[in-house]
Amino acid sequence: MGRLEGKIAVVTGAAGGIGKAIALAYSREGATVGMLDNNAALLQEAVAAVPGASALTCDVADRAAVQAAIDGYAAQSGGLDILVNNAAYFYYGLLTDMPEPVVDKMIDVGLKGALWCLQAATPHLAARGGGSVINLSSVAVSVAIKNAAVYSCIKGALDTLTRQQAVELGPRGIRVNALAPGPVETPGASSVIDAQGWEARRARTPLRRLAEADDIGAAAVFLASDEAVSVAGVTLKIDGAMTVMGY
């Protein structure tokens, strides 16, 4: 029996990278998974690789659409036990040069999207007697990263949200935690980091190994499982001790 047997999950930003890896890890452990993303074409490809998964085509920045998607999936699947807030919009650049529409989109997707998903999911989680919410944070909260001011602020807000909601939702049996990966060589990250950049990051990591998307999936399984029944309000770093020594 899998560690998530009988659990029902929604993973946002699931069309690729870390989100897809988490959805696949959940499926392997017996969960039923709804994969939510706004890129319909990529999402269909991702869903085809995850046994038993369902595609929820939705922009997390659209509050009404999120509510409809999560309500519909919970009704179809029999409830909800796990929410993973992974969706994000990335743009790196000097804060002084950041166009307002870009800042708005980053906040709308990365922060407000998590709020809307949490709002929509909470009644369904509570109706099942509790569950697990996992927010995707970043080591950028702990160390300064060049050209990542807005991104870091959003991830810092997610850390705060994690602690706040762990206290607020704990009495309803809902555990809220976060994962903070270091650099992970996904297609999205590789669009802004070249081969030389990856090697430099690897050399600065005490383990001399960068986390892979499957490593994040494994940690997400743990936090969603009964093995973590007493874990709440925690941000778990998966960075090979990079932030311990300094980025």
HUZI-V44961 format. One line per field, one symbol per residue. ss: DSSP state (2 for helix, 1 for strand, 0 for the rest). phi: phi as a letter, one per 20 degrees, with the letter a starting at -180 (. if undefined). psi: psi as a letter, one per 40 degrees, with the letter a starting at -180 (. if undefined). A space follows every 50 residues. Layout:
BEGIN
ss: ???
phi: ???
psi: ???
END
This chain:
BEGIN
ss: 00000001111100002222222222220001111110022222222200 00011110000022222222222222200001111000000000222002 22222222222222222222222222200011111111222000000022 22222222222222222222000111111110000022220000222222 22200000000022222222222202220000001111000222200
phi: .ffdgnecccdelefalfgfffgfffffeneecdddaeefffffffffed gmfdedeaeffegfffgfffffffffeopbdbcdedgbddbdrfgfdffg fffgffffefdfgfffffgfegfffffenprcdceeeafffecfcgmcff gfffffffffgfffffffegfendecccdcfegcfdgffffccegfffff fffeegflbefdgffffffffgfeeffdfddbmddeeccmmgffeof
psi: hiefheihihhifeeibdddddddddddeeihhhhhiegdddddddddeh heiihghiheehddddddddddddddeeahdhhhgehihhhhihdeehid dddddddddddddddddddddddddddeeaahhhhhaieeddihhhffdd ddddddddddddddddddedeeehhhiihgiahhgidddeeehidddddd dddehdefhiiidddddddddddeiedfdehieihhhgefededeh.
END
